[in-house]
Amino acid sequence: MKSVLRQRLRVLALETRATLGLTQKEMSELLSIGERSYSDIESGTSICGTLTVILLLSLQDDPNLILQSLREEFDLILEKEMQPT
């Protein structure tokens, strides 16, 4: 699940930055993290910390929609893991 979360947050960060028309430096400042840390999130080599996730969600028109979609994806993963093999 961690890899799914990392990928979803990576895409969310990229899409948010593109929508806002910001550079990586500007986006990192908006999220109160270093430019390298933000670059690592976009490249998928690092996952957001809790505060960064909250700030990233606060930039969305409907953060609940994003959270609901993520929950549904996690539920599907858990359902597959619970199935007998």
N, C-alpha and C positions, 0 to 999 in steps of 0.2 A: 504494500500500500504506500510505503514511503516513496517509491519510484513514481507511482501515479500522482501523488501529491506534488512531488518535485516538478514533474512535467506540466501539470495543470497550472502551478504557480508561475512556472517559466513562461508559458504561453500568455497567462494573464498579465504578467509584467511587460512582456513584449507588446501585446495589444494595447495596454493602457498607455505605454510610452508613445506608441505610434498615434493613438487617438489624441493625446495631449500635445503632440508635436514637440516632444522634449528630447534632449540629448541624454546619453547615459549619465553624464555628470549632473544635469538638472534633475533627472529622476532620482538619482541617489540622494541628492540634497533634500528633495521632497519627502523621501522615505527615511531620512535621518540615518543613512548608512554610508559607508565609504563607496567610492566609485568602483573599486575592485570587487567589493562584496556584491554590488549590484550587477556588475558584469558576470560574476560567477552564477548569479541567479538566472540571468538570461541565457547563459551557456548550458545551464543544467548541471554544473559541477557542484553547486551548493544549493541548499534549500533555505527558504526564508525563515527567520526567527519569528516568534509570535508577534512581537510589536510590528515588524515589517509586514506581516500578513494583515494585521488589523489596519495599518495605514494604507496598504494596497487596496483592501476591500473598501475603505472609506472613500476612495477615489472613483468607485463604481456607481453607475446609476441605480442598479438594483443588486446590492451584495447578497441579499437573501436568495436570489435566483442562482447565483454562483454557488453558494453554500448548499442549496438544495440539490443542484446537479452533482456536486462532489459527493454528497451523502448517498445519492442514488448509485453512483459509480462504486463507492465503497461497499454498499449493500450487495451489489452484484458480485463483487470480488469475494466477499464473505460467503455468499450463497454457494459459489463455485467451490470454495475451500471446504465447505461443510458437507458437500456431496460425497457419498461413499465411492470409492474407486474400485 
